[in-house]
Amino acid sequence: MTAKTIMLQGTASNVGKSILATALCRIFAEDSYKVAPFKGWNMALNSYVTQDGGEIGTAQAIQAQAAQVEATVDMQPFLLKPKGDGKSQVIKHGRPLADLGLKEQDEDYRADALKTIKNSLNRLCQQFEIVVLEGAGSPAEINIKKQDLANMNVAKIRKSPVLLVADVDRGGALASVVGTIELLPPKEKKLVAGIILNKFRGDIELLKPGIDIIEEETGIPVLGVIPYFKDFRIPAEDSVALTQLTDQEAEIEIAVIRLPHISNFTDLEPFEQEPNTEVRYINQTDYLGEPDLIIIPGTKNTIDDLVYLKESGLAEQICTAAKNNIPIIGVCGGYQMLGQKIYDPEGTESNWEEIKGLGLLPIETNFSSNKLTFQAEAIIEGGGEFLTDLKESKVEGYEIHMGTSQLLNDNLPAFRIKKRGNDSVNIADGAVSEDGLILGTYLHGIFDNDTFRRNLINTLRQKRGLEPLDEEVKSLKEELESSYNKLADIVRENIDLEKLYEIIK
């Protein structure tokens, strides 16, 4: 089996390439093709753990779900996770390679990286019938074209036809399409087989003269005009998409600390499923107030973000909230911050060998260079208002962390991990404060567990004197499947699919 390929590139970042690639994965799967997503090089802080414990970007994991296949590290051979000061952690085939700056990346690994990308893509092409490639940024950034590991250098590996995507909602889309194509060298220009105008609002008749000009100027057909759409759930990958989850009839308010290096913020998106619940993101210029729940999310730099909390005054506000019996949950890096101390003797994260935490959970954390990445299954073991009613219940999630945390007393952990990947284990995870109102865990995706999430919301409602929600809990998995299908329907209706198949074949 040797797959056909199609690649989506954009006139700029955030034009909707990932969403359209997700749609194409679902469309091809619906049409009975064995399809896989691929992005050779990506920079993102939201990541996912594959079944074998490899770390890839969230977008390709979502696209694999839409394609109805298991995500693998070959679908994203290189992931860069920014750490600040021009440094990024480079993840190669799901495992940390090194922390590199931009100059080091140019000189030390890019030539070899392209070979790795080529090998991963070729392996996928032996396993699938269609591979949907996604670029990053723009292929016309002429100052960095030689170092580009995401766009035309990848397309040229298998001479993949390219669909150029532009965001009409931003304005200037028509000029950006013509300008992008004009800046491409002749051999790369020949690879551009179609144009997609994305996020269009308004009367299509008003756009048609512009489409005619694009086709006349470039000689490349416009395959579709995709309308601006919303109101269904596809997890976002980049923090640029981070928005308040507002509800005009909100009875429960969740305050999320927006850390400078926030990662895996998709942990918070499941609260969209809960009626009358609002999520508010807090930074140093905001007043924390008296929310029903505070969540400190994951971060790529626990120590730096802990210092930020202290210097901004948010640490003091969080500790005051704890004294006022406002519940607090920390996930991964947020969990580490809630502890007594963090030790980093090897300088894994920072120049701080030791730093005091917020002192709200009885744990200490030690950093090392060994990164733990697992899909995980656990049972609830701890007590307190949020866990007691669910003791021994199973939850699922995934771990991505560089440190390990130890309980300082005889309290039960919040959870006990029973499975990592395919291996049976017996590992304590998380902690609960003595009053049961403060909870921490390494399990990303904990709020994806429908029963756990609904019990949490109803406990908060009870504390406020509100009636519990009695309607059926919406399944996140079912909601995602519905969203993939809706997305595919919209794109199928607004793209020349017959022409697209001709291009692919």
Solvent accessible surface area in square Angstrom, and as a share of the most:
residue,aa,sasa,rsa
1,M,126,0.56
2,T,87,0.50
3,A,6,0.05
4,K,101,0.43
5,T,10,0.06
6,I,0,0.00
7,M,1,0.00
8,L,0,0.00
9,Q,0,0.00
10,G,0,0.00
11,T,18,0.10
12,A,32,0.25
13,S,57,0.37
14,N,72,0.37
15,V,2,0.01
16,G,14,0.13
17,K,12,0.05
18,S,33,0.21
19,I,50,0.26
20,L,2,0.01
21,A,0,0.00
22,T,4,0.02
23,A,0,0.00
24,L,2,0.01
25,C,0,0.00
26,R,3,0.01
27,I,0,0.00
28,F,0,0.00
29,A,17,0.13
30,E,77,0.35
31,D,48,0.25
32,S,101,0.65
33,Y,66,0.25
34,K,99,0.42
35,V,1,0.00
36,A,0,0.00
37,P,0,0.00
38,F,1,0.00
39,K,11,0.05
40,G,1,0.01
41,W,41,0.14
42,N,6,0.03
43,M,77,0.34
44,A,5,0.04
45,L,37,0.18
46,N,0,0.00
47,S,1,0.01
48,Y,50,0.19
49,V,0,0.00
50,T,1,0.00
51,Q,64,0.29
52,D,102,0.53
53,G,5,0.05
54,G,2,0.02
55,E,1,0.00
56,I,0,0.00
57,G,0,0.00
58,T,14,0.08
59,A,5,0.04
60,Q,0,0.00
61,A,4,0.03
62,I,11,0.06
63,Q,0,0.00
64,A,1,0.01
65,Q,75,0.33
66,A,0,0.00
67,A,5,0.04
68,Q,118,0.52
69,V,39,0.22
70,E,98,0.44
71,A,8,0.06
72,T,56,0.32
73,V,25,0.15
74,D,19,0.10
75,M,0,0.00
76,Q,1,0.01
77,P,0,0.00
78,F,2,0.01
79,L,1,0.01
80,L,0,0.00
81,K,6,0.02
82,P,40,0.25
83,K,26,0.11
84,G,31,0.30
85,D,154,0.80
86,G,52,0.50
87,K,79,0.34
88,S,6,0.04
89,Q,6,0.03
90,V,0,0.00
91,I,1,0.00
92,K,61,0.26
93,H,56,0.25
94,G,1,0.01
95,R,117,0.43
96,P,53,0.33
97,L,90,0.45
98,A,41,0.31
99,D,59,0.31
100,L,22,0.11
101,G,11,0.11
102,L,115,0.57
103,K,145,0.62
104,E,64,0.29
105,Q,1,0.00
106,D,67,0.35
107,E,120,0.54
108,D,102,0.53
109,Y,16,0.06
110,R,33,0.12
111,A,85,0.66
112,D,77,0.40
113,A,1,0.01
114,L,55,0.27
115,K,133,0.56
116,T,13,0.07
117,I,0,0.00
118,K,97,0.41
119,N,78,0.40
120,S,0,0.00
121,L,0,0.00
122,N,43,0.22
123,R,101,0.37
124,L,3,0.01
125,C,0,0.00
126,Q,103,0.46
127,Q,84,0.37
128,F,15,0.06
129,E,66,0.29
130,I,4,0.02
131,V,0,0.00
132,V,0,0.00
133,L,0,0.00
134,E,4,0.02
135,G,0,0.00
136,A,24,0.19
137,G,23,0.22
138,S,13,0.09
139,P,1,0.01
140,A,12,0.10
141,E,82,0.37
142,I,112,0.57
143,N,123,0.63
144,I,87,0.44
145,K,40,0.17
146,K,188,0.80
147,Q,62,0.27
148,D,21,0.11
149,L,8,0.04
150,A,3,0.03
151,N,3,0.02
152,M,3,0.01
153,N,33,0.17
154,V,1,0.01
155,A,0,0.00
156,K,88,0.37
157,I,38,0.19
158,R,69,0.25
159,K,162,0.69
160,S,0,0.00
161,P,26,0.17
162,V,1,0.00
163,L,0,0.00
164,L,1,0.00
165,V,0,0.00
166,A,0,0.00
167,D,10,0.05
168,V,29,0.17
169,D,66,0.34
170,R,130,0.47
171,G,51,0.49
172,G,56,0.53
173,A,8,0.06
174,L,58,0.29
175,A,74,0.57
176,S,39,0.25
177,V,0,0.00
178,V,33,0.19
179,G,29,0.28
180,T,9,0.05
181,I,1,0.01
182,E,108,0.48
183,L,95,0.47
184,L,7,0.04
185,P,55,0.35
186,P,99,0.62
187,K,166,0.70
188,E,10,0.05
189,K,65,0.27
190,K,173,0.73
191,L,26,0.13
192,V,8,0.04
193,A,27,0.21
194,G,0,0.00
195,I,0,0.00
196,I,2,0.01
197,L,0,0.00
198,N,5,0.03
199,K,52,0.22
200,F,28,0.12
201,R,141,0.52
202,G,69,0.67
203,D,75,0.39
204,I,67,0.34
205,E,100,0.45
206,L,148,0.74
207,L,18,0.09
208,K,93,0.39
209,P,79,0.50
210,G,10,0.09
211,I,25,0.13
212,D,86,0.44
213,I,103,0.52
214,I,1,0.00
215,E,63,0.28
216,E,144,0.64
217,E,105,0.47
218,T,25,0.14
219,G,67,0.64
220,I,13,0.07
221,P,49,0.31
222,V,23,0.13
223,L,9,0.04
224,G,8,0.08
225,V,21,0.12
226,I,0,0.00
227,P,47,0.30
228,Y,81,0.31
229,F,53,0.22
230,K,138,0.59
231,D,128,0.66
232,F,38,0.16
233,R,21,0.08
234,I,29,0.15
235,P,18,0.11
236,A,27,0.21
237,E,21,0.09
238,D,51,0.26
239,S,45,0.29
240,V,106,0.61
241,A,49,0.38
242,L,17,0.09
243,T,88,0.51
244,Q,82,0.37
245,L,30,0.15
246,T,90,0.52
247,D,42,0.22
248,Q,176,0.78
249,E,129,0.58
250,A,40,0.31
251,E,67,0.30
252,I,1,0.00
253,E,42,0.19
254,I,0,0.00
255,A,0,0.00
256,V,0,0.00
257,I,0,0.00
258,R,86,0.31
259,L,2,0.01
260,P,74,0.47
261,H,38,0.17
262,I,7,0.04
263,S,8,0.05
264,N,2,0.01
265,F,6,0.03
266,T,17,0.10
267,D,6,0.03
268,L,1,0.00
269,E,20,0.09
270,P,0,0.00
271,F,2,0.01
272,E,86,0.39
273,Q,17,0.07
274,E,6,0.03
275,P,43,0.27
276,N,36,0.19
277,T,8,0.05
278,E,42,0.19
279,V,1,0.00
280,R,56,0.20
281,Y,21,0.08
282,I,0,0.00
283,N,59,0.30
284,Q,108,0.48
285,T,118,0.68
286,D,52,0.27
287,Y,167,0.64
288,L,3,0.02
289,G,22,0.21
290,E,136,0.61
291,P,5,0.03
292,D,18,0.09
293,L,0,0.00
294,I,0,0.00
295,I,1,0.00
296,I,0,0.00
297,P,2,0.01
298,G,0,0.00
299,T,15,0.09
300,K,20,0.08
301,N,4,0.02
302,T,3,0.02
303,I,1,0.00
304,D,58,0.30
305,D,0,0.00
306,L,0,0.00
307,V,28,0.16
308,Y,40,0.15
309,L,0,0.00
310,K,82,0.35
311,E,144,0.64
312,S,29,0.19
313,G,25,0.24
314,L,2,0.01
315,A,9,0.07
316,E,130,0.58
317,Q,59,0.26
318,I,0,0.00
319,C,34,0.20
320,T,65,0.38
321,A,5,0.04
322,A,14,0.11
323,K,165,0.70
324,N,91,0.46
325,N,90,0.46
326,I,18,0.09
327,P,3,0.02
328,I,0,0.00
329,I,1,0.01
330,G,0,0.00
331,V,1,0.01
332,C,9,0.05
333,G,2,0.02
334,G,0,0.00
335,Y,4,0.01
336,Q,4,0.02
337,M,0,0.00
338,L,0,0.00
339,G,0,0.00
340,Q,66,0.29
341,K,58,0.25
342,I,0,0.00
343,Y,56,0.21
344,D,1,0.00
345,P,91,0.58
346,E,119,0.53
347,G,43,0.41
348,T,24,0.14
349,E,22,0.10
350,S,17,0.11
351,N,154,0.79
352,W,119,0.42
353,E,125,0.56
354,E,82,0.37
355,I,10,0.05
356,K,135,0.57
357,G,11,0.11
358,L,16,0.08
359,G,37,0.36
360,L,32,0.16
361,L,1,0.01
362,P,23,0.14
363,I,0,0.00
364,E,44,0.20
365,T,1,0.00
366,N,62,0.32
367,F,8,0.03
368,S,42,0.27
369,S,81,0.52
370,N,97,0.50
371,K,23,0.10
372,L,29,0.14
373,T,5,0.03
374,F,59,0.24
375,Q,40,0.18
376,A,5,0.04
377,E,52,0.23
378,A,1,0.01
379,I,37,0.19
380,I,0,0.00
381,E,28,0.12
382,G,1,0.01
383,G,26,0.25
384,G,27,0.26
385,E,75,0.34
386,F,4,0.02
387,L,2,0.01
388,T,75,0.43
389,D,117,0.61
390,L,20,0.10
391,K,88,0.37
392,E,121,0.54
393,S,43,0.28
394,K,126,0.53
395,V,4,0.02
396,E,73,0.33
397,G,14,0.13
398,Y,33,0.13
399,E,2,0.01
400,I,12,0.06
401,H,11,0.05
402,M,32,0.14
403,G,1,0.01
404,T,62,0.36
405,S,28,0.18
406,Q,79,0.35
407,L,51,0.25
408,L,90,0.45
409,N,63,0.32
410,D,146,0.76
411,N,54,0.28
412,L,94,0.47
413,P,7,0.05
414,A,0,0.00
415,F,0,0.00
416,R,54,0.20
417,I,2,0.01
418,K,83,0.35
419,K,73,0.31
420,R,34,0.12
421,G,14,0.13
422,N,119,0.61
423,D,95,0.49
424,S,104,0.67
425,V,40,0.23
426,N,98,0.50
427,I,58,0.29
428,A,51,0.40
429,D,7,0.03
430,G,5,0.04
431,A,0,0.00
432,V,12,0.07
433,S,15,0.10
434,E,165,0.74
435,D,79,0.41
436,G,5,0.05
437,L,11,0.05
438,I,10,0.05
439,L,4,0.02
440,G,0,0.00
441,T,1,0.01
442,Y,13,0.05
443,L,0,0.00
444,H,4,0.02
445,G,5,0.05
446,I,2,0.01
447,F,1,0.00
448,D,65,0.34
449,N,26,0.13
450,D,38,0.20
451,T,91,0.53
452,F,6,0.03
453,R,0,0.00
454,R,18,0.07
455,N,28,0.14
456,L,1,0.00
457,I,0,0.00
458,N,30,0.15
459,T,16,0.10
460,L,2,0.01
461,R,15,0.06
462,Q,140,0.62
463,K,88,0.37
464,R,127,0.46
465,G,68,0.65
466,L,50,0.25
467,E,138,0.62
468,P,79,0.50
469,L,19,0.10
470,D,135,0.70
471,E,83,0.37
472,E,157,0.70
473,V,44,0.25
474,K,118,0.50
475,S,32,0.21
476,L,7,0.04
477,K,153,0.65
478,E,124,0.56
479,E,52,0.23
480,L,27,0.13
481,E,67,0.30
482,S,42,0.27
483,S,1,0.01
484,Y,2,0.01
485,N,62,0.32
486,K,97,0.41
487,L,0,0.00
488,A,0,0.00
489,D,68,0.35
490,I,39,0.20
491,V,1,0.01
492,R,77,0.28
493,E,136,0.61
494,N,51,0.26
495,I,15,0.08
496,D,71,0.37
497,L,28,0.14
498,E,132,0.59
499,K,72,0.31
500,L,0,0.00
501,Y,35,0.13
502,E,106,0.48
503,I,32,0.16
504,I,10,0.05
505,K,150,0.64
